[in-house]
Amino acid sequence: MDDFPLQGPNASRASLIALSSQGTAGYQRPSNGMGNTMDRHVIEFGMDHDLAFSGSEKTLAPGFIDYNAPGSPAPFYTALVTARSEQGAAQNAAGAFIAGEAPYGDSFVASFKQLPAPIHDFPKIAALYCQPVGDAVAWRDGLREAIRVLLAEYGMAVSYFSDPAYLADIDRLWLSYFALVALPGYNRQLLAEIALALWLAHAIAATVDRPDREPSALTPAQLSSLMYATIVLPSEIFPLAPAE
C-alpha cells in the first residue's frame, strides 16, 4: 500500500482541509429503484455500484455494512456527532484526527502498513472477492478458503476475528473512513482501500464460521447481496450540514 503526504502528526488541520477542498467527491441523488431517492456518497471501489449512504435509509443486512462501536463511542466519533450541524466544525475535527492531535493520538490509519497482520492484507484480498460472480455458494467457499489460508500464513486461528485487538483495529478503520468522508478529496485512494477492508471484515463476519457463533447459513440470494454490500454511514453524523 502507498503512503501519502500531509498525514500524521506533521499535518496541520488547515493543510488537510485546504487539500480536501480540491477534491470532487460529493453527494448525488440517484434513484434507489423503489420509487424514491436517497443521498449517497460515492466511494471508489472501482465499480459503479459501490455506494455509501445514511443509516436512516438502509434495508437489511447482509447487503449493508453497519458501524458498531466495540465499546463506548471514541472521542472522534463523539466530536463528529456534536459537529454534524456545522460542516466546518466536523472538518476541523477530521483534520485534527488525521493530524494526530490530542485527544486522538495515532488512531488515524494513514497506511495499511501501520496495521498488524493479517488486516494489512485485507484490501488486497477484498479486491479479489468484492465483485459479482454467477455461483454465490462457490464464491462463499472461495472466500472462506482465502481467509483460511490467510490465517494459516500468520499462524492464527479463526478465533482471531473475535479478539478485542482485532475489533479495535477495525474500529480504527471505521473512524479513519469517517474522517476521510468528512474531508472529500483528501485521499481517495486510501478511502477506497479502507472501504475494501471494511467490506472484507463484514464478509468475514457473515460467512466465516467461528466457535463463538452459530454457523453461517446465508442463502444464495443473501450471498449475492453480500457481494454488493454497501457501507452505511451513521445517520447521527451523515450527511454533514452543507457549508454556509
C-alpha positions as CSV (number, residue, x, y, z in Angstrom):
1,M,0.0,0.0,0.0
2,D,1.2,3.5,-0.7
3,D,2.0,6.2,1.8
4,F,0.5,9.6,1.3
5,P,1.7,13.2,2.0
6,L,0.4,15.5,4.7
7,Q,-0.6,12.7,7.0
8,G,0.2,12.0,10.7
9,P,1.3,14.4,13.4
10,N,3.1,16.8,11.0
11,A,0.0,17.6,9.0
12,S,-1.9,20.7,10.0
13,R,-5.6,20.9,10.1
14,A,-5.5,23.9,7.7
15,S,-3.4,22.0,5.2
16,L,-5.7,19.0,5.4
17,I,-8.9,21.0,4.9
18,A,-7.4,23.0,2.1
19,L,-6.3,19.8,0.3
20,S,-9.7,18.3,0.7
21,S,-11.4,21.3,-1.0
22,Q,-9.5,20.3,-4.2
23,G,-11.4,17.1,-4.4
24,T,-14.5,16.3,-6.4
25,A,-16.3,13.9,-4.1
26,G,-19.9,14.9,-3.2
27,Y,-23.4,13.8,-2.8
28,Q,-25.7,12.7,-5.6
29,R,-29.4,11.8,-5.5
30,P,-29.8,8.7,-7.7
31,S,-33.0,6.6,-7.6
32,N,-32.9,3.6,-5.3
33,G,-35.1,1.6,-7.6
34,M,-38.1,1.8,-5.2
35,G,-39.7,5.0,-6.4
36,N,-37.8,7.4,-4.2
37,T,-34.3,8.9,-3.9
38,M,-31.5,8.9,-1.3
39,D,-28.4,10.8,-0.5
40,R,-25.4,8.7,-1.4
41,H,-21.7,9.4,-1.1
42,V,-19.8,7.7,-3.9
43,I,-16.9,5.5,-2.7
44,E,-14.3,4.4,-5.3
45,F,-14.2,0.7,-5.0
46,G,-13.6,0.6,-8.7
47,M,-17.1,-0.4,-9.6
48,D,-20.1,1.9,-10.2
49,H,-22.4,0.1,-7.8
50,D,-20.4,0.7,-4.7
51,L,-22.1,3.5,-2.7
52,A,-22.5,4.5,0.9
53,F,-25.5,6.3,2.4
54,S,-27.3,7.3,5.6
55,G,-28.3,4.6,8.0
56,S,-31.8,6.0,8.1
57,E,-32.3,4.8,4.5
58,K,-30.8,1.3,4.7
59,T,-32.5,-2.0,4.4
60,L,-31.5,-5.3,6.0
61,A,-28.0,-7.0,6.2
62,P,-26.0,-8.7,4.7
63,G,-26.1,-6.2,1.8
64,F,-25.3,-3.3,4.1
65,I,-22.3,-2.7,6.3
66,D,-23.1,-1.0,9.6
67,Y,-20.7,0.7,12.1
68,N,-20.9,-0.9,15.5
69,A,-18.5,0.6,18.1
70,P,-16.8,-2.2,20.2
71,G,-17.4,-0.2,23.4
72,S,-18.1,3.4,24.4
73,P,-18.0,5.8,21.4
74,A,-14.5,7.1,20.6
75,P,-13.8,10.8,21.2
76,F,-13.6,11.4,17.5
77,Y,-16.9,9.8,16.9
78,T,-18.4,11.9,19.6
79,A,-16.9,15.0,18.1
80,L,-18.4,14.3,14.7
81,V,-21.9,13.8,16.3
82,T,-21.5,17.1,18.1
83,A,-20.4,18.9,14.9
84,R,-22.9,17.4,12.5
85,S,-24.8,20.6,12.1
86,E,-21.7,22.6,11.2
87,Q,-19.6,21.3,8.4
88,G,-16.6,23.4,9.3
89,A,-16.5,22.1,12.8
90,A,-16.8,18.5,11.5
91,Q,-13.9,19.1,9.1
92,N,-11.8,20.7,11.8
93,A,-12.4,17.6,13.9
94,A,-11.5,15.3,11.0
95,G,-8.3,17.3,10.3
96,A,-7.3,17.1,13.9
97,F,-7.9,13.3,13.9
98,I,-5.8,12.8,10.8
99,A,-3.1,15.1,12.1
100,G,-2.9,13.1,15.4
101,E,-3.8,16.0,17.6
102,A,-5.0,15.4,21.2
103,P,-7.1,13.6,22.3
104,Y,-6.9,11.4,19.2
105,G,-3.3,10.4,19.1
106,D,-2.3,8.0,16.4
107,S,-5.7,6.4,15.8
108,F,-5.9,7.5,12.2
109,V,-4.8,4.8,9.8
110,A,-2.7,6.7,7.2
111,S,-1.4,3.5,5.7
112,F,-2.2,-0.2,5.9
113,K,1.5,-0.7,6.8
114,Q,0.6,0.6,10.2
115,L,-1.8,-2.3,10.9
116,P,-0.8,-5.8,12.0
117,A,-1.2,-9.0,10.1
118,P,-3.5,-10.1,8.7
119,I,-5.5,-6.9,8.5
120,H,-2.9,-5.1,6.4
121,D,-3.7,-7.7,3.7
122,F,-7.4,-7.0,3.7
123,P,-7.7,-4.6,0.8
124,K,-5.7,-6.9,-1.5
125,I,-8.0,-9.9,-0.7
126,A,-11.1,-7.8,-0.8
127,A,-10.3,-6.6,-4.3
128,L,-10.4,-10.3,-5.4
129,Y,-13.8,-11.0,-3.9
130,C,-15.7,-7.8,-3.8
131,Q,-17.2,-8.4,-7.2
132,P,-20.2,-10.3,-8.5
133,V,-19.9,-13.9,-9.7
134,G,-22.5,-16.3,-11.0
135,D,-22.3,-19.0,-8.4
136,A,-22.8,-17.4,-5.0
137,V,-22.1,-20.6,-3.0
138,A,-18.8,-21.2,-4.8
139,W,-17.9,-17.6,-4.2
140,R,-18.5,-18.0,-0.5
141,D,-16.4,-21.2,-0.4
142,G,-13.6,-19.5,-2.2
143,L,-13.7,-16.6,0.2
144,R,-13.6,-19.0,3.2
145,E,-10.6,-20.7,1.8
146,A,-8.8,-17.5,1.2
147,I,-9.4,-16.5,4.8
148,R,-8.2,-19.9,6.0
149,V,-5.0,-19.6,4.0
150,L,-4.5,-16.0,5.3
151,L,-4.9,-17.1,8.9
152,A,-2.6,-20.1,8.4
153,E,0.1,-17.8,6.9
154,Y,0.3,-15.9,10.1
155,G,-0.3,-18.8,12.4
156,M,-3.7,-17.6,13.6
157,A,-6.9,-19.4,14.4
158,V,-10.4,-18.3,13.3
159,S,-11.0,-17.1,16.9
160,Y,-8.8,-14.1,15.9
161,F,-11.9,-12.4,14.5
162,S,-13.4,-12.3,18.0
163,D,-10.3,-10.9,19.6
164,P,-10.6,-7.4,21.1
165,A,-7.4,-6.3,19.4
166,Y,-8.9,-7.2,16.0
167,L,-12.1,-5.4,16.8
168,A,-10.2,-2.3,17.9
169,D,-8.2,-2.2,14.7
170,I,-11.5,-2.5,12.7
171,D,-12.8,0.4,14.7
172,R,-9.7,2.5,13.8
173,L,-10.5,1.8,10.2
174,W,-14.1,3.0,10.6
175,L,-13.0,6.2,12.3
176,S,-10.4,6.8,9.6
177,Y,-13.1,6.2,7.0
178,F,-15.4,8.8,8.6
179,A,-12.5,11.3,8.7
180,L,-11.9,10.9,5.0
181,V,-15.5,11.1,4.1
182,A,-15.7,14.4,6.1
183,L,-12.8,15.7,4.0
184,P,-13.8,14.7,0.5
185,G,-11.0,14.6,-2.0
186,Y,-8.2,14.5,0.7
187,N,-7.1,10.9,-0.1
188,R,-9.4,9.0,-2.4
189,Q,-7.1,6.0,-2.8
190,L,-6.8,5.5,1.0
191,L,-10.6,5.9,1.3
192,A,-11.2,3.2,-1.3
193,E,-8.7,0.8,0.4
194,I,-10.3,1.3,3.8
195,A,-13.7,0.7,2.2
196,L,-12.5,-2.6,0.8
197,A,-11.1,-3.6,4.2
198,L,-14.4,-2.8,5.9
199,W,-16.2,-4.8,3.3
200,L,-14.0,-7.8,3.9
201,A,-14.5,-7.6,7.7
202,H,-18.2,-7.6,7.1
203,A,-18.0,-10.5,4.7
204,I,-15.9,-12.5,7.2
205,A,-18.4,-11.9,9.9
206,A,-21.2,-13.0,7.6
207,T,-19.6,-16.1,6.1
208,V,-16.7,-17.5,8.2
209,D,-17.8,-19.9,10.9
210,R,-16.4,-19.3,14.4
211,P,-16.6,-21.2,17.6
212,D,-18.4,-18.4,19.5
213,R,-21.2,-18.1,16.9
214,E,-23.9,-20.1,15.2
215,P,-22.7,-21.4,11.8
216,S,-23.4,-19.1,8.8
217,A,-26.4,-20.1,6.8
218,L,-26.9,-17.4,4.2
219,T,-29.0,-18.2,1.2
220,P,-27.6,-17.8,-2.3
221,A,-29.6,-14.6,-2.6
222,Q,-28.2,-13.2,0.6
223,L,-24.7,-14.1,-0.5
224,S,-25.3,-12.3,-3.8
225,S,-26.3,-9.2,-1.8
226,L,-23.1,-9.5,0.3
227,M,-21.0,-9.3,-2.9
228,Y,-22.6,-5.8,-3.5
229,A,-22.7,-4.8,0.2
230,T,-22.5,-1.1,0.7
231,I,-21.2,0.9,3.7
232,V,-23.9,2.6,5.7
233,L,-22.9,6.0,7.1
234,P,-24.2,6.6,10.6
235,S,-27.3,8.8,10.4
236,E,-26.4,10.7,13.6
237,I,-23.4,12.1,11.7
238,F,-24.0,12.0,8.0
239,P,-24.8,13.7,5.8
240,L,-23.0,16.7,7.2
241,A,-24.7,20.1,7.1
242,P,-23.8,21.9,3.9
243,A,-21.2,24.7,4.1
244,E,-22.7,28.1,4.5
